Amino acid sequence: MSRIELDDGAFAKFQDDFYDLLEKYGVSHIDCEHVNFNEICEIRNKVVEFIEEEKYLIKNKQYRRSNNE
Amino acid sequence: MNKEDKILKTLSPDFGQLRLTNTMLNKSIIDANTSIRRFAKLFGIDFNFMEKGQKHKLLAYYDDDNSICTISFYKTVNRGDRRLSISGIKKKAQINDLIAFNYKKIILDNDLDQTIIVINVTAKAQNRKVA
């Protein structure tokens, strides 16, 4: 699946927001020593991948639409 | 004992180590684990006393070619996460490599000083050439 990658700044911002969200809903403070840190990173990466794929699809849809007009 | 462990055994007692993930290498987001934080303390950098957004830089060199690099220890602005960055690491390592920070004492102008050495333990163990 093609993707439009988040740049480094956007990724860092997303990561902060993602950790904050998990903590807001009860996950204990997240850092690399969190007991489930690897799982958290895997989930984070999956969500990022989804966003990047969506961005690609949206851009392509717009491109196709503007080409058809 | 595997080759990486054998190399780690030769290092100074309070060396720091981390295993590089894709995010660490390609997004330059490296969390400072316990061994890194303990290592930083040897050089007077204590994350416990750092403000959000604060950064400390140390000069180091890569052990394979003695090229100089900078290790930055910092707390992120928003969450205050404890992080570090290593200049040039992308050229010196690949995902899943074990990186160690070693130190050795040198005498500089009659003063005892400590210098930091960045070692790609995995590349060394595999006799793999890095840039």
N, CA and C atoms of all chains as a GROMACS GRO file, in nm:
protein
  600
    1MET      N    1   0.085  -0.120   0.000
    1MET     CA    2   0.000   0.000   0.000
    1MET      C    3   0.088   0.124   0.000
    2SER      N    4   0.058   0.217  -0.092
    2SER     CA    5   0.137   0.341  -0.095
    2SER      C    6   0.097   0.434   0.018
    3ARG      N    7   0.192   0.519   0.056
    3ARG     CA    8   0.167   0.608   0.169
    3ARG      C    9   0.231   0.744   0.145
    4ILE      N   10   0.181   0.842   0.216
    4ILE     CA   11   0.251   0.970   0.221
    4ILE      C   12   0.304   0.983   0.364
    5GLU      N   13   0.434   0.971   0.376
    5GLU     CA   14   0.494   0.966   0.509
    5GLU      C   15   0.483   1.098   0.585
    6LEU      N   16   0.456   1.089   0.714
    6LEU     CA   17   0.461   1.208   0.800
    6LEU      C   18   0.606   1.252   0.809
    7ASP      N   19   0.630   1.383   0.806
    7ASP     CA   20   0.769   1.424   0.825
    7ASP      C   21   0.807   1.409   0.972
    8ASP      N   22   0.935   1.427   1.001
    8ASP     CA   23   0.985   1.399   1.137
    8ASP      C   24   0.912   1.480   1.244
    9GLY      N   25   0.889   1.609   1.212
    9GLY     CA   26   0.821   1.697   1.308
    9GLY      C   27   0.678   1.650   1.334
   10ALA      N   28   0.609   1.615   1.226
   10ALA     CA   29   0.470   1.571   1.241
   10ALA      C   30   0.464   1.439   1.317
   11PHE      N   31   0.561   1.352   1.291
   11PHE     CA   32   0.563   1.224   1.362
   11PHE      C   33   0.584   1.247   1.512
   12ALA      N   34   0.679   1.335   1.545
   12ALA     CA   35   0.708   1.362   1.686
   12ALA      C   36   0.584   1.419   1.756
   13LYS      N   37   0.516   1.510   1.685
   13LYS     CA   38   0.395   1.570   1.740
   13LYS      C   39   0.288   1.463   1.760
   14PHE      N   40   0.272   1.377   1.658
   14PHE     CA   41   0.172   1.271   1.667
   14PHE      C   42   0.204   1.181   1.787
   15GLN      N   43   0.332   1.146   1.800
   15GLN     CA   44   0.372   1.058   1.910
   15GLN      C   45   0.336   1.119   2.046
   16ASP      N   46   0.366   1.247   2.062
   16ASP     CA   47   0.331   1.316   2.187
   16ASP      C   48   0.181   1.306   2.212
   17ASP      N   49   0.104   1.341   2.109
   17ASP     CA   50  -0.043   1.339   2.122
   17ASP      C   51  -0.094   1.199   2.153
   18PHE      N   52  -0.035   1.101   2.088
   18PHE     CA   53  -0.077   0.962   2.105
   18PHE      C   54  -0.050   0.915   2.248
   19TYR      N   55   0.069   0.944   2.298
   19TYR     CA   56   0.102   0.906   2.436
   19TYR      C   57   0.010   0.979   2.535
   20ASP      N   58  -0.012   1.108   2.509
   20ASP     CA   59  -0.100   1.187   2.597
   20ASP      C   60  -0.240   1.126   2.601
   21LEU      N   61  -0.288   1.085   2.483
   21LEU     CA   62  -0.422   1.026   2.474
   21LEU      C   63  -0.430   0.898   2.556
   22LEU      N   64  -0.330   0.811   2.540
   22LEU     CA   65  -0.331   0.685   2.616
   22LEU      C   66  -0.328   0.713   2.766
   23GLU      N   67  -0.244   0.810   2.804
   23GLU     CA   68  -0.234   0.842   2.947
   23GLU      C   69  -0.364   0.901   3.000
   24LYS      N   70  -0.428   0.982   2.915
   24LYS     CA   71  -0.556   1.042   2.954
   24LYS      C   72  -0.660   0.934   2.987
   25TYR      N   73  -0.650   0.822   2.914
   25TYR     CA   74  -0.748   0.715   2.936
   25TYR      C   75  -0.696   0.604   3.028
   26GLY      N   76  -0.594   0.638   3.106
   26GLY     CA   77  -0.558   0.547   3.215
   26GLY      C   78  -0.429   0.470   3.203
   27VAL      N   79  -0.363   0.480   3.087
   27VAL     CA   80  -0.234   0.410   3.075
   27VAL      C   81  -0.133   0.487   3.161
   28SER      N   82  -0.050   0.413   3.233
   28SER     CA   83   0.048   0.481   3.319
   28SER      C   84   0.154   0.550   3.233
   29HIS      N   85   0.227   0.641   3.295
   29HIS     CA   86   0.321   0.726   3.222
   29HIS      C   87   0.404   0.647   3.120
   30ILE      N   88   0.404   0.695   2.998
   30ILE     CA   89   0.471   0.621   2.890
   30ILE      C   90   0.611   0.676   2.866
   31ASP      N   91   0.707   0.589   2.885
   31ASP     CA   92   0.842   0.614   2.836
   31ASP      C   93   0.901   0.478   2.801
   32CYS      N   94   1.030   0.477   2.766
   32CYS     CA   95   1.085   0.351   2.715
   32CYS      C   96   1.093   0.243   2.822
   33GLU      N   97   1.069   0.279   2.948
   33GLU     CA   98   1.071   0.177   3.052
   33GLU      C   99   0.931   0.126   3.088
   34HIS      N  100   0.831   0.175   3.017
   34HIS     CA  101   0.695   0.125   3.041
   34HIS      C  102   0.694  -0.026   3.013
   35VAL      N  103   0.621  -0.098   3.097
   35VAL     CA  104   0.622  -0.245   3.086
   35VAL      C  105   0.572  -0.293   2.949
   36ASN      N  106   0.485  -0.213   2.886
   36ASN     CA  107   0.433  -0.252   2.753
   36ASN      C  108   0.482  -0.158   2.643
   37PHE      N  109   0.603  -0.105   2.660
   37PHE     CA  110   0.650  -0.003   2.566
   37PHE      C  111   0.654  -0.055   2.421
   38ASN      N  112   0.698  -0.177   2.402
   38ASN     CA  113   0.706  -0.230   2.265
   38ASN      C  114   0.569  -0.237   2.200
   39GLU      N  115   0.469  -0.281   2.278
   39GLU     CA  116   0.333  -0.290   2.226
   39GLU      C  117   0.280  -0.151   2.192
   40ILE      N  118   0.310  -0.055   2.281
   40ILE     CA  119   0.265   0.083   2.256
   40ILE      C  120   0.324   0.134   2.126
   41CYS      N  121   0.453   0.107   2.106
   41CYS     CA  122   0.518   0.152   1.982
   41CYS      C  123   0.457   0.085   1.859
   42GLU      N  124   0.425  -0.043   1.873
   42GLU     CA  125   0.365  -0.115   1.759
   42GLU      C  126   0.229  -0.054   1.724
   43ILE      N  127   0.149  -0.027   1.826
   43ILE     CA  128   0.016   0.034   1.801
   43ILE      C  129   0.035   0.172   1.738
   44ARG      N  130   0.127   0.251   1.797
   44ARG     CA  131   0.156   0.385   1.743
   44ARG      C  132   0.194   0.376   1.595
   45ASN      N  133   0.283   0.284   1.563
   45ASN     CA  134   0.329   0.273   1.424
   45ASN      C  135   0.215   0.229   1.330
   46LYS      N  136   0.128   0.144   1.381
   46LYS     CA  137   0.014   0.099   1.300
   46LYS      C  138  -0.079   0.216   1.269
   47VAL      N  139  -0.104   0.299   1.371
   47VAL     CA  140  -0.191   0.416   1.351
   47VAL      C  141  -0.126   0.513   1.253
   48VAL      N  142   0.004   0.534   1.268
   48VAL     CA  143   0.075   0.624   1.176
   48VAL      C  144   0.065   0.571   1.033
   49GLU      N  145   0.087   0.442   1.018
   49GLU     CA  146   0.076   0.381   0.884
   49GLU      C  147  -0.062   0.404   0.824
   50PHE      N  148  -0.164   0.386   0.908
   50PHE     CA  149  -0.301   0.405   0.862
   50PHE      C  150  -0.321   0.550   0.815
   51ILE      N  151  -0.272   0.644   0.894
   51ILE     CA  152  -0.285   0.786   0.858
   51ILE      C  153  -0.214   0.812   0.725
   52GLU      N  154  -0.095   0.757   0.712
   52GLU     CA  155  -0.015   0.781   0.591
   52GLU      C  156  -0.082   0.720   0.467
   53GLU      N  157  -0.143   0.605   0.485
   53GLU     CA  158  -0.214   0.543   0.373
   53GLU      C  159  -0.338   0.625   0.336
   54GLU      N  160  -0.409   0.670   0.440
   54GLU     CA  161  -0.528   0.752   0.416
   54GLU      C  162  -0.493   0.880   0.340
   55LYS      N  163  -0.383   0.942   0.383
   55LYS     CA  164  -0.340   1.066   0.318
   55LYS      C  165  -0.312   1.042   0.170
   56TYR      N  166  -0.252   0.928   0.142
   56TYR     CA  167  -0.222   0.894   0.002
   56TYR      C  168  -0.352   0.875  -0.077
   57LEU      N  169  -0.446   0.801  -0.015
   57LEU     CA  170  -0.573   0.773  -0.084
   57LEU      C  171  -0.650   0.903  -0.109
   58ILE      N  172  -0.655   0.988  -0.009
   58ILE     CA  173  -0.728   1.115  -0.022
   58ILE      C  174  -0.666   1.200  -0.133
   59LYS      N  175  -0.532   1.206  -0.132
   59LYS     CA  176  -0.464   1.287  -0.232
   59LYS      C  177  -0.491   1.232  -0.372
   60ASN      N  178  -0.487   1.099  -0.384
   60ASN     CA  179  -0.509   1.038  -0.515
   60ASN      C  180  -0.652   1.057  -0.564
   61LYS      N  181  -0.746   1.047  -0.468
   61LYS     CA  182  -0.886   1.067  -0.503
   61LYS      C  183  -0.906   1.208  -0.555
   62GLN      N  184  -0.846   1.305  -0.485
   62GLN     CA  185  -0.858   1.445  -0.528
   62GLN      C  186  -0.795   1.464  -0.665
   63TYR      N  187  -0.680   1.398  -0.684
   63TYR     CA  188  -0.608   1.409  -0.811
   63TYR      C  189  -0.693   1.354  -0.925
   64ARG      N  190  -0.753   1.235  -0.898
   64ARG     CA  191  -0.836   1.173  -1.001
   64ARG      C  192  -0.958   1.258  -1.032
   65ARG      N  193  -1.016   1.313  -0.922
   65ARG     CA  194  -1.136   1.396  -0.938
   65ARG      C  195  -1.103   1.520  -1.023
   66SER      N  196  -0.990   1.584  -0.990
   66SER     CA  197  -0.957   1.706  -1.065
   66SER      C  198  -0.920   1.674  -1.209
   67ASN      N  199  -0.870   1.552  -1.233
   67ASN     CA  200  -0.840   1.513  -1.371
   67ASN      C  201  -0.964   1.483  -1.452
   68ASN      N  202  -1.069   1.436  -1.383
   68ASN     CA  203  -1.193   1.401  -1.452
   68ASN      C  204  -1.280   1.523  -1.482
   69GLU      N  205  -1.254   1.632  -1.406
   69GLU     CA  206  -1.338   1.751  -1.424
   69GLU      C  207  -1.305   1.822  -1.556
   70MET      N  208   2.796  -1.711   2.540
   70MET     CA  209   2.790  -1.564   2.527
   70MET      C  210   2.808  -1.525   2.379
   71ASN      N  211   2.717  -1.440   2.327
   71ASN     CA  212   2.731  -1.403   2.186
   71ASN      C  213   2.837  -1.293   2.169
   72LYS      N  214   2.865  -1.263   2.042
   72LYS     CA  215   2.975  -1.170   2.014
   72LYS      C  216   2.948  -1.029   2.068
   73GLU      N  217   2.821  -0.987   2.062
   73GLU     CA  218   2.786  -0.855   2.115
   73GLU      C  219   2.817  -0.848   2.264
   74ASP      N  220   2.775  -0.952   2.336
   74ASP     CA  221   2.798  -0.955   2.482
   74ASP      C  222   2.947  -0.952   2.513
   75LYS      N  223   3.023  -1.022   2.432
   75LYS     CA  224   3.168  -1.025   2.454
   75LYS      C  225   3.226  -0.885   2.440
   76ILE      N  226   3.177  -0.810   2.342
   76ILE     CA  227   3.227  -0.672   2.323
   76ILE      C  228   3.184  -0.585   2.441
   77LEU      N  229   3.057  -0.601   2.483
   77LEU     CA  230   3.007  -0.520   2.596
   77LEU      C  231   3.089  -0.545   2.723
   78LYS      N  232   3.135  -0.669   2.739
   78LYS     CA  233   3.215  -0.704   2.857
   78LYS      C  234   3.345  -0.626   2.864
   79THR      N  235   3.393  -0.578   2.749
   79THR     CA  236   3.522  -0.508   2.747
   79THR      C  237   3.507  -0.359   2.781
   80LEU      N  238   3.383  -0.312   2.793
   80LEU     CA  239   3.360  -0.168   2.810
   80LEU      C  240   3.368  -0.126   2.957
   81SER      N  241   3.378   0.005   2.977
   81SER     CA  242   3.381   0.059   3.113
   81SER      C  243   3.251   0.024   3.185
   82PRO      N  244   3.257   0.020   3.320
   82PRO     CA  245   3.142  -0.034   3.395
   82PRO      C  246   3.008   0.036   3.370
   83ASP      N  247   3.009   0.166   3.357
   83ASP     CA  248   2.882   0.237   3.345
   83ASP      C  249   2.851   0.278   3.201
   84PHE      N  250   2.880   0.192   3.107
   84PHE     CA  251   2.851   0.228   2.967
   84PHE      C  252   2.700   0.235   2.944
   85GLY      N  253   2.661   0.309   2.840
   85GLY     CA  254   2.519   0.316   2.805
   85GLY      C  255   2.494   0.233   2.680
   86GLN      N  256   2.374   0.184   2.666
   86GLN     CA  257   2.346   0.105   2.546
   86GLN      C  258   2.201   0.120   2.501
   87LEU      N  259   2.180   0.106   2.372
   87LEU     CA  260   2.045   0.107   2.318
   87LEU      C  261   2.041   0.028   2.189
   88ARG      N  262   1.927  -0.034   2.164
   88ARG     CA  263   1.906  -0.110   2.040
   88ARG      C  264   1.823  -0.023   1.948
   89LEU      N  265   1.875   0.007   1.830
   89LEU     CA  266   1.809   0.102   1.740
   89LEU      C  267   1.684   0.045   1.675
   90THR      N  268   1.576   0.118   1.686
   90THR     CA  269   1.453   0.081   1.614
   90THR      C  270   1.441   0.171   1.491
   91ASN      N  271   1.344   0.142   1.409
   91ASN     CA  272   1.319   0.224   1.290
   91ASN      C  273   1.294   0.370   1.330
   92THR      N  274   1.211   0.390   1.433
   92THR     CA  275   1.180   0.527   1.477
   92THR      C  276   1.305   0.598   1.527
   93MET      N  277   1.386   0.528   1.601
   93MET     CA  278   1.509   0.590   1.652
   93MET      C  279   1.599   0.634   1.537
   94LEU      N  280   1.611   0.545   1.440
   94LEU     CA  281   1.706   0.573   1.331
   94LEU      C  282   1.650   0.672   1.230
   95ASN      N  283   1.527   0.653   1.191
   95ASN     CA  284   1.474   0.734   1.080
   95ASN      C  285   1.397   0.857   1.125
   96LYS      N  286   1.351   0.859   1.248
   96LYS     CA  287   1.281   0.978   1.297
   96LYS      C  288   1.364   1.053   1.401
   97SER      N  289   1.481   0.999   1.429
   97SER     CA  290   1.571   1.061   1.529
   97SER      C  291   1.503   1.083   1.663
   98ILE      N  292   1.417   0.990   1.701
   98ILE     CA  293   1.354   0.997   1.833
   98ILE      C  294   1.407   0.880   1.915
   99ILE      N  295   1.498   0.912   2.004
   99ILE     CA  296   1.559   0.806   2.086
   99ILE      C  297   1.531   0.836   2.232
  100ASP      N  298   1.458   0.747   2.296
  100ASP     CA  299   1.432   0.764   2.438
  100ASP      C  300   1.557   0.728   2.518
  101ALA      N  301   1.582   0.806   2.622
  101ALA     CA  302   1.699   0.779   2.705
  101ALA      C  303   1.662   0.674   2.810
  102ASN      N  304   1.708   0.553   2.789
  102ASN     CA  305   1.677   0.446   2.885
  102ASN      C  306   1.764   0.462   3.012
  103THR      N  307   1.747   0.370   3.105
  103THR     CA  308   1.818   0.383   3.234
  103THR      C  309   1.969   0.388   3.214
  104SER      N  310   2.021   0.300   3.128
  104SER     CA  311   2.167   0.296   3.112
  104SER      C  312   2.218   0.426   3.050
  105ILE      N  313   2.141   0.484   2.962
  105ILE     CA  314   2.182   0.610   2.899
  105ILE      C  315   2.177   0.724   3.002
  106ARG      N  316   2.073   0.723   3.084
  106ARG     CA  317   2.060   0.829   3.185
  106ARG      C  318   2.172   0.820   3.289
  107ARG      N  319   2.206   0.695   3.323
  107ARG     CA  320   2.315   0.674   3.419
  107ARG      C  321   2.448   0.721   3.356
  108PHE      N  322   2.462   0.690   3.228
  108PHE     CA  323   2.582   0.731   3.156
  108PHE      C  324   2.592   0.884   3.151
  109ALA      N  325   2.480   0.948   3.121
  109ALA     CA  326   2.478   1.095   3.112
  109ALA      C  327   2.518   1.158   3.245
  110LYS      N  328   2.478   1.094   3.354
  110LYS     CA  329   2.511   1.146   3.488
  110LYS      C  330   2.662   1.152   3.510
  111LEU      N  331   2.734   1.057   3.450
  111LEU     CA  332   2.880   1.057   3.463
  111LEU      C  333   2.940   1.187   3.411
  112PHE      N  334   2.866   1.250   3.319
  112PHE     CA  335   2.914   1.373   3.257
  112PHE      C  336   2.838   1.495   3.310
  113GLY      N  337   2.778   1.477   3.426
  113GLY     CA  338   2.712   1.588   3.493
  113GLY      C  339   2.576   1.624   3.437
  114ILE      N  340   2.519   1.535   3.356
  114ILE     CA  341   2.387   1.564   3.299
  114ILE      C  342   2.282   1.477   3.370
  115ASP      N  343   2.197   1.542   3.445
  115ASP     CA  344   2.096   1.470   3.521
  115ASP      C  345   1.958   1.508   3.470
  116PHE      N  346   1.892   1.412   3.407
  116PHE     CA  347   1.760   1.439   3.350
  116PHE      C  348   1.661   1.486   3.457
  117ASN      N  349   1.682   1.441   3.581
  117ASN     CA  350   1.589   1.479   3.687
  117ASN      C  351   1.587   1.629   3.712
  118PHE      N  352   1.697   1.694   3.678
  118PHE     CA  353   1.705   1.838   3.703
  118PHE      C  354   1.693   1.920   3.575
  119MET      N  355   1.654   1.856   3.467
  119MET     CA  356   1.640   1.928   3.340
  119MET      C  357   1.497   1.978   3.323
  120GLU      N  358   1.487   2.099   3.269
  120GLU     CA  359   1.355   2.156   3.238
  120GLU      C  360   1.308   2.102   3.103
  121LYS      N  361   1.178   2.110   3.079
  121LYS     CA  362   1.125   2.076   2.946
  121LYS      C  363   1.192   2.167   2.843
  122GLY      N  364   1.238   2.109   2.735
  122GLY     CA  365   1.300   2.188   2.629
  122GLY      C  366   1.449   2.210   2.647
  123GLN      N  367   1.500   2.174   2.764
  123GLN     CA  368   1.643   2.194   2.790
  123GLN      C  369   1.726   2.087   2.719
  124LYS      N  370   1.847   2.128   2.678
  124LYS     CA  371   1.932   2.036   2.602
  124LYS      C  372   2.077   2.050   2.644
  125HIS      N  373   2.147   1.938   2.654
  125HIS     CA  374   2.292   1.939   2.682
  125HIS      C  375   2.362   1.860   2.573
  126LYS      N  376   2.471   1.916   2.524
  126LYS     CA  377   2.544   1.847   2.418
  126LYS      C  378   2.681   1.802   2.467
  127LEU      N  379   2.720   1.684   2.422
  127LEU     CA  380   2.853   1.634   2.453
  127LEU      C  381   2.923   1.593   2.324
  128LEU      N  382   3.051   1.618   2.318
  128LEU     CA  383   3.127   1.572   2.202
  128LEU      C  384   3.168   1.426   2.224
  129ALA      N  385   3.167   1.351   2.117
  129ALA     CA  386   3.208   1.211   2.126
  129ALA      C  387   3.274   1.174   1.995
  130TYR      N  388   3.322   1.053   1.987
  130TYR     CA  389   3.368   1.009   1.855
  130TYR      C  390   3.332   0.863   1.831
  131TYR      N  391   3.315   0.833   1.703
  131TYR     CA  392   3.284   0.695   1.664
  131TYR      C  393   3.410   0.612   1.669
  132ASP      N  394   3.397   0.494   1.723
  132ASP     CA  395   3.519   0.414   1.743
  132ASP      C  396   3.576   0.357   1.613
  133ASP      N  397   3.493   0.346   1.509
  133ASP     CA  398   3.542   0.280   1.388
  133ASP      C  399   3.639   0.367   1.307
  134ASP      N  400   3.614   0.498   1.307
  134ASP     CA  401   3.701   0.585   1.227
  134ASP      C  402   3.742   0.712   1.301
  135ASN      N  403   3.714   0.717   1.428
  135ASN     CA  404   3.748   0.834   1.512
  135ASN      C  405   3.682   0.963   1.466
  136SER      N  406   3.578   0.956   1.385
  136SER     CA  407   3.510   1.079   1.344
  136SER      C  408   3.430   1.134   1.462
  137ILE      N  409   3.426   1.266   1.468
  137ILE     CA  410   3.362   1.332   1.582
  137ILE      C  411   3.211   1.340   1.562
  138CYS      N  412   3.138   1.326   1.669
  138CYS     CA  413   2.992   1.343   1.663
  138CYS      C  414   2.945   1.415   1.789
  139THR      N  415   2.821   1.451   1.790
  139THR     CA  416   2.763   1.518   1.906
  139THR      C  417   2.648   1.434   1.961
  140ILE      N  418   2.650   1.416   2.091
  140ILE     CA  419   2.535   1.350   2.156
  140ILE      C  420   2.458   1.458   2.229
  141SER      N  421   2.333   1.472   2.197
  141SER     CA  422   2.249   1.572   2.264
  141SER      C  423   2.150   1.501   2.356
  142PHE      N  424   2.152   1.540   2.481
  142PHE     CA  425   2.055   1.488   2.579
  142PHE      C  426   1.954   1.598   2.602
  143TYR      N  427   1.827   1.568   2.588
  143TYR     CA  428   1.728   1.675   2.602
  143TYR      C  429   1.595   1.624   2.655
  144LYS      N  430   1.518   1.720   2.702
  144LYS     CA  431   1.379   1.690   2.739
  144LYS      C  432   1.289   1.756   2.638
  145THR      N  433   1.188   1.683   2.590
  145THR     CA  434   1.102   1.741   2.488
  145THR      C  435   1.020   1.856   2.546
  146VAL      N  436   0.984   1.948   2.458
  146VAL     CA  437   0.916   2.070   2.501
  146VAL      C  438   0.779   2.039   2.561
  147ASN      N  439   0.702   1.954   2.494
  147ASN     CA  440   0.563   1.933   2.537
  147ASN      C  441   0.549   1.838   2.656
  148ARG      N  442   0.598   1.717   2.639
  148ARG     CA  443   0.576   1.615   2.743
  148ARG      C  444   0.692   1.602   2.841
  149GLY      N  445   0.804   1.662   2.804
  149GLY     CA  446   0.922   1.650   2.890
  149GLY      C  447   0.983   1.511   2.884
  150ASP      N  448   0.958   1.440   2.773
  150ASP     CA  449   1.019   1.307   2.760
  150ASP      C  450   1.171   1.319   2.752
  151ARG      N  451   1.237   1.219   2.808
  151ARG     CA  452   1.384   1.222   2.814
  151ARG      C  453   1.439   1.156   2.688
  152ARG      N  454   1.511   1.232   2.610
  152ARG     CA  455   1.556   1.181   2.480
  152ARG      C  456   1.703   1.212   2.457
  153LEU      N  457   1.756   1.153   2.351
  153LEU     CA  458   1.889   1.188   2.305
  153LEU      C  459   1.895   1.178   2.154
  154SER      N  460   1.992   1.244   2.097
  154SER     CA  461   2.018   1.228   1.954
  154SER      C  462   2.168   1.215   1.935
  155ILE      N  463   2.205   1.143   1.831
  155ILE     CA  464   2.347   1.120   1.803
  155ILE      C  465   2.371   1.164   1.659
  156SER      N  466   2.454   1.264   1.640
  156SER     CA  467   2.473   1.312   1.503
  156SER      C  468   2.542   1.205   1.418
  157GLY      N  469   2.495   1.191   1.297
  157GLY     CA  470   2.557   1.100   1.201
  157GLY      C  471   2.523   0.953   1.220
  158ILE      N  472   2.433   0.923   1.312
  158ILE     CA  473   2.407   0.781   1.343
  158ILE      C  474   2.346   0.706   1.224
  159LYS      N  475   2.271   0.780   1.140
  159LYS     CA  476   2.207   0.715   1.026
  159LYS      C  477   2.309   0.652   0.930
  160LYS      N  478   2.425   0.716   0.922
  160LYS     CA  479   2.528   0.661   0.832
  160LYS      C  480   2.608   0.551   0.899
  161LYS      N  481   2.598   0.546   1.030
  161LYS     CA  482   2.685   0.454   1.104
  161LYS      C  483   2.614   0.327   1.149
  162ALA      N  484   2.484   0.321   1.128
  162ALA     CA  485   2.412   0.207   1.184
  162ALA      C  486   2.288   0.174   1.103
  163GLN      N  487   2.234   0.059   1.130
  163GLN     CA  488   2.106   0.022   1.069
  163GLN      C  489   2.011  -0.027   1.177
  164ILE      N  490   1.885  -0.046   1.136
  164ILE     CA  491   1.783  -0.085   1.233
  164ILE      C  492   1.826  -0.214   1.305
  165ASN      N  493   1.803  -0.217   1.434
  165ASN     CA  494   1.833  -0.332   1.520
  165ASN      C  495   1.979  -0.342   1.565
  166ASP      N  496   2.061  -0.246   1.524
  166ASP     CA  497   2.200  -0.247   1.574
  166ASP      C  498   2.202  -0.206   1.721
  167LEU      N  499   2.294  -0.266   1.793
  167LEU     CA  500   2.315  -0.229   1.933
  167LEU      C  501   2.425  -0.123   1.938
  168ILE      N  502   2.391  -0.008   1.996
  168ILE     CA  503   2.487   0.102   2.007
  168ILE      C  504   2.528   0.116   2.154
  169ALA      N  505   2.656   0.131   2.176
  169ALA     CA  506   2.703   0.151   2.314
  169ALA      C  507   2.779   0.282   2.324
  170PHE      N  508   2.765   0.347   2.439
  170PHE     CA  509   2.844   0.466   2.470
  170PHE      C  510   2.946   0.426   2.575
  171ASN      N  511   3.070   0.432   2.537
  171ASN     CA  512   3.176   0.399   2.631
  171ASN      C  513   3.252   0.527   2.666
  172TYR      N  514   3.334   0.522   2.765
  172TYR     CA  515   3.414   0.639   2.801
  172TYR      C  516   3.551   0.592   2.843
  173LYS      N  517   3.648   0.676   2.818
  173LYS     CA  518   3.779   0.643   2.873
  173LYS      C  519   3.846   0.770   2.922
  174LYS      N  520   3.930   0.750   3.020
  174LYS     CA  521   3.998   0.866   3.080
  174LYS      C  522   4.119   0.902   2.995
  175ILE      N  523   4.135   1.030   2.970
  175ILE     CA  524   4.254   1.076   2.900
  175ILE      C  525   4.315   1.193   2.979
  176ILE      N  526   4.442   1.212   2.960
  176ILE     CA  527   4.505   1.327   3.026
  176ILE      C  528   4.525   1.436   2.922
  177LEU      N  529   4.462   1.549   2.947
  177LEU     CA  530   4.465   1.659   2.852
  177LEU      C  531   4.520   1.782   2.925
  178ASP      N  532   4.634   1.831   2.882
  178ASP     CA  533   4.699   1.946   2.948
  178ASP      C  534   4.709   1.925   3.099
  179ASN      N  535   4.758   1.808   3.136
  179ASN     CA  536   4.776   1.772   3.278
  179ASN      C  537   4.645   1.755   3.355
  180ASP      N  538   4.534   1.765   3.287
  180ASP     CA  539   4.406   1.744   3.354
  180ASP      C  540   4.348   1.609   3.311
  181LEU      N  541   4.289   1.542   3.408
  181LEU     CA  542   4.225   1.416   3.375
  181LEU      C  543   4.088   1.445   3.314
  182ASP      N  544   4.064   1.392   3.198
  182ASP     CA  545   3.937   1.418   3.131
  182ASP      C  546   3.877   1.285   3.085
  183GLN      N  547   3.748   1.287   3.056
  183GLN     CA  548   3.686   1.165   3.005
  183GLN      C  549   3.635   1.190   2.864
  184THR      N  550   3.657   1.095   2.779
  184THR     CA  551   3.610   1.111   2.642
  184THR      C  552   3.510   1.000   2.610
  185ILE      N  553   3.414   1.034   2.526
  185ILE     CA  554   3.306   0.939   2.496
  185ILE      C  555   3.329   0.873   2.361
  186ILE      N  556   3.307   0.746   2.357
  186ILE     CA  557   3.323   0.671   2.233
  186ILE      C  558   3.190   0.605   2.199
  187VAL      N  559   3.144   0.626   2.077
  187VAL     CA  560   3.020   0.562   2.031
  187VAL      C  561   3.057   0.437   1.953
  188ILE      N  562   3.005   0.326   1.996
  188ILE     CA  563   3.042   0.198   1.934
  188ILE      C  564   2.919   0.130   1.875
  189ASN      N  565   2.927   0.095   1.749
  189ASN     CA  566   2.822   0.011   1.692
  189ASN      C  567   2.862  -0.134   1.722
  190VAL      N  568   2.808  -0.184   1.831
  190VAL     CA  569   2.848  -0.316   1.881
  190VAL      C  570   2.812  -0.426   1.779
  191THR      N  571   2.694  -0.412   1.719
  191THR     CA  572   2.649  -0.516   1.625
  191THR      C  573   2.740  -0.520   1.502
  192ALA      N  574   2.769  -0.401   1.447
  192ALA     CA  575   2.856  -0.397   1.328
  192ALA      C  576   2.994  -0.453   1.362
  193LYS      N  577   3.040  -0.420   1.480
  193LYS     CA  578   3.172  -0.469   1.523
  193LYS      C  579   3.169  -0.622   1.538
  194ALA      N  580   3.062  -0.670   1.597
  194ALA     CA  581   3.050  -0.815   1.618
  194ALA      C  582   3.041  -0.890   1.486
  195GLN      N  583   2.982  -0.823   1.388
  195GLN     CA  584   2.965  -0.888   1.256
  195GLN      C  585   3.078  -0.854   1.161
  196ASN      N  586   3.176  -0.779   1.207
  196ASN     CA  587   3.282  -0.727   1.120
  196ASN      C  588   3.225  -0.654   1.000
  197ARG      N  589   3.112  -0.587   1.024
  197ARG     CA  590   3.047  -0.515   0.915
  197ARG      C  591   3.104  -0.374   0.905
  198LYS      N  592   3.134  -0.333   0.784
  198LYS     CA  593   3.189  -0.199   0.764
  198LYS      C  594   3.077  -0.097   0.768
  199VAL      N  595   3.099   0.013   0.839
  199VAL     CA  596   3.001   0.122   0.837
  199VAL      C  597   3.066   0.242   0.769
  200ALA      N  598   2.984   0.338   0.729
  200ALA     CA  599   3.036   0.452   0.651
  200ALA      C  600   3.137   0.533   0.729
   0.00000   0.00000   0.00000
